[in-house]
Amino acid sequence: MPVASTCSPTWDSPPPPPAGATAYLALAIVHLQWNDVDEAQMLLAEARAASALEITPRWATELAQIRLNASLGLVAAAREDLGLLRDGLDDWDPPPFLARWWTITEAEVELAAGDPAAALVRLDSGPALDPSSSQAPERICRSRALLALGDPQAADEVLAALRDGRRQHGCLVEMWLLTALAAGRLREDGRATDAVRRALHAAETEGVRRPFVTLDEERLPRLLLRAKEMQLGSGQFLDSVLEDLGTVARRPPSSSSLPVPLTDRELSVLLFLPTMMTFGEIADELYVSINTVKSHVRSIYAKFDVTSRRRAVQRAHELGLLST
């Protein structure tokens, strides 16, 4: 299920006092980027208490909470809170930066609900993308929606303005991860690998881990496993990201019972054998050719001493290489 973004806000103008509320909110955003959700929740509660009498920081805090709820899959709660916030508007006209974040938050809730088309409608209701400015959060959200709709070319084009190194924004990790996902689906494997490397470098520098668990939960782990095979970035940091994703160890201890253990890529192919996917579909998922998949399957058969896909799956279960 798609989930909400954790792209760091870049305010058009700083929220007004009280300073305590904005400080708590800023700390909550930092802890969320570190994937420390519990601490982020506590800091948002502190921000909410500190902003009880100030509408602007209170709105900013509520929008942050709604985005967090969406990222946790609490879509119904996020929708309810959006409704309550809308009902409390009265005659108040939010400042531009909050109006932007309202639009983005609505779009992210639609993404979390699995409706990328509705997310684009929400984004189209806001200010048009300005080629002269980065508008990073809007571009990140739009790119995610386009990817979910199966248009990687358009998703990649939306990110082009963000890849201009002269522009500073708080969405660097997400930008490179989405670039990697789009490039992978466009069969541009070299560019996808380079984008993952850049994302890992940017993430490790600041300890950013949340974007890795809030984007494509199927394709992104495979890109990261490939990065691990190629020894891109810090092994320790990449292992921690894979742990966040709940990815199993690449070579379980029970594989040692084989005369020749499976390689990491063979293990990746093995995970698909219990499914109904064809070798061509597996190749598409792993961004390799069908001949490469067939070669790995032949090697798996040889190492398992079997002659069929069904028997290979049975043997993998016996060895503990596949969960039951």
N, C-alpha and C positions, 0 to 999 in steps of 0.2 A: 504494500500500500504506500503510495506517495505520502510524504510527510512535509511538514512546514520547514522553511529555511531557517538557518541560524545566522544568516549574514549580518555582520555587525552594522549597526546604524551609523550613518554619516549625516548628522543633522544639518539642515540648511542654516539654522541659527540655534544657539544653545537654549535648552529649556530654561525658563525663569526659576527663581527660588521657589521652594526652599532647597538649599544646597544638599541637605540630608537626603531628601527623596531622590534627587538626581544621582547622588553618589551611590546610594544603594542600588539604583537601577543600573548604573554603569557597571558596578561590581557583579550584579546578577548576570548581565550580558557576557562579561568576561568568563565567569564560572560556567556558563552554559557552553561557550565556545570550547572550554576545557572538557566538556561532557560531564561536568559535575552537577547533575540535575538537582540533587537534593539541596545542595548549597544555593543554587540559583533560586529554587523555590523559596527558601528561607529569606534570602535577600529581597525577593520580590514582595514578600509579606511585610518586611521592614519598610520598603519603599511605599507600599500601599498605606501603611500606618502613618508614615511621615508626610504623605501628600493628601491626607484626608480633607484638608480645607483649601487645597489649591487644585483647580480643575485641570490645568495643563499637565503638570507632572502626574496627576492621577490618571489622566487619559493615557499618557505614555506608558505608565506602569500596567494599566489594564490591557493595552494592546500587546505589550510584551508577554503578559500572562496568557492571553489568548493564543498567541503564536506558539508559546511553549506547550499549551494544552494540545494544539493541533499536531505538533511534532511528536507528542506522546500517543497520538491516535484517539484523543478524547474529542472527537469532532462534535458530538452533540453538545458537550459542555462549552466548546469554543463558539458554536453557533448561538447558544443561549446567551453567553456573555456579550457577544456582539450585539444581539438584540437589546439587551439591557443598557449597553453603552449608548446605542442609538436612541433609545427612549429617553435617556438622560440628557440629550443634547439641548432641548428647549430652544432658545434663540441664540445659543452660543455658536460662534463661527470659529472652528479650530484654526490655528495658524497653519501655514502651508506645509511645514514639515510633518505635522500630525495628520493633515489631510492625505498626504502621500502615504504615510504608514497605515492609515485606515484602509486605503485602497489595496495596498500590498497585503495587509493582514487578511482582508476578505478573500483575496486571490489565493493566499496560502491555505486558508481553511477549505476552499474548493479543491485544491490539490490534495489535501489530506483526506478529503472525502472521495477521492478518485475521479474527479470531474475536471480534467484539465481544460476542456472547452469553456466551462463556466469560469474558470480562473482567468482565461484570456478575456472573456467578456468583462470581468471586474477590472482587469488592467486597462482595457480599452476605455473604460469609463473615467479613468484618471487622466493626468497630463500626458500628452504624446511624448515619445522618446525624443530627446533633444540631442542631435549629433554633436553639439558643442560641449556637452557635459556627460559625465559617465553614467549617472542615474543607475548605479550598480545594483541596488536591491531590485529595482524594477526589471532590469535586464536579466538578472539571475532568475527571478520568478518566471518571467516570460520564456526564458530558455528551457526551464524545467517543464513548463506546460507543453511547449512545442516538442520536446523529446518524448513526453508521455503520449502525445498525439501521433508519434511516428514520423516526425519531420526533422531529422538530425541536421539537415543542411540549413534550414531556417534557424534552428536552435543555435548552431555554430555561428551564423552570421550575426545574430543578436549580441553575441559575446565579443565580437570583433573589436568594438570600441573599448572594451575593458582590457583587452590584451595590449593596448597601447601603454608601454611602460612609463610614459610621461604623466599618466593619470594615476593619482593615488585614491584608493578606495579600500573599504574594509571587507571585501568579498573575495580576496585573492585565492584562497583555498577552494572555495566553491567554484570560482570561475575556471580554474584549471581542472578540477574534477569533472565539471560539465563539459569542458572542452574535450577531455579524454573520452567521456561517454559518447559525445557526438562523433568524434573522429573514429572511434572504434566501430560505430554503427555505419560509418561511411567507408569502412574497410581501409582507413588510413592508419595502419598499425603503428608505423613509426611515430607519427604525430601524437597518437594516443599514448604511447609509452613515454614520450617526452613530456606530455602534459601531466601524467601521473607523477613523474619525477619532480616536476616543478611544484606540484601540489604538496607532495611529501616534504620537500625542502621548506616551502612556506609554512606548512603546518607545524613542522618540528621546531622551527625557529621560535614560534609563539606558544607552542604546546596546544595547538588547535586540533581537537579530535571530533567535535560534534558533527561537522559536515560529512564525515565519512559514514556516519550511521543514519543520516537523514536524506540521503540521495538514493539512487537506484540500488535496492537491496539485492537484486539478482546479478546485474552485470558488474557493479563496482567491486564486489569481493573478488571476482575473477581477474579484473585488472590489477588489483592489489596483490593477488597471488602470483600473477605473472611478474609484477615488480619485485616480489620476494625472490622468485627464481633468478631474476636478472641482477639481484643484489643492488637495487636502486634505493638510495637513501639509507638512513640508519636502520639496521636490523632490529634494534631494540624498540624504536618508535613504531616501526611497521608492525612488529609483533603485538604491540599494545593496541594498535588500531584493529588488527585482525581479532584480537581478544574482545574488543568492544563489539565487533560484528558477530561474535559467537562462532567464528570460523574454527572448524576442527583442525587438529594438528595435521600437517600435510603427510606425514609418514607415520601412521600408528605403530606402536611397538609390535603388534601381532604380525606385521608384514615381514618381520625378521625371519618368520618361519618359511618364507619363500627362499629357494636357492638364489634367485636374483630378485631383489626388491623392485617394486614399481617405481618409476621415476615420478617426479612431481606432476609432469604433464599427463602421464598415464593415469595417475590418481584423479586428475581433473576430468579426464574422459570417463573414467570408471563411474564417477558420480552420476553420469547421465544414463548409463546402461539400464538401470531399472525402469526408466521412463519409457514412454511410447515414442520418443523423439527419434527421427531418422538420423543417419550419420550426417546428412547435409544440414539438418537443423542443429545438431550438436556443433558442427563446424561453424555455423553462424554465431552461436552463443559464445564460442571460444575464440572467435576472430581468426580462425585458421582455415586452411583448405580442407575439402572433404577427403582428399588423398592423405593428408596428415592425420586426420581422425582415423581413417582406415588403417594406417600404419601403426598407430598407437593401439588400436583394438587388436590387431594381429599380434602385437607384442604382449598384450595382456593375456590373450588366449594361450600363447606359448608359455608364459611364466606360470599361468594357472594350470597348464596341461589340460585344456578343454577345447572344444570345437564349436561351441555355440554361445550366443549372447546370454541365453537363459542359464546355461550352466556356469558361465562366468559370473553372473550375479549371485548364484547360489554359492559358488566358491568364495566370492568376496564376503558374503555374510558369514561363512564358516571361519574366515580369517579375521573377522572383526573390522574389515575395511569399509563396510557399509552399515549404517545404523538400521536396526530392525523396525 
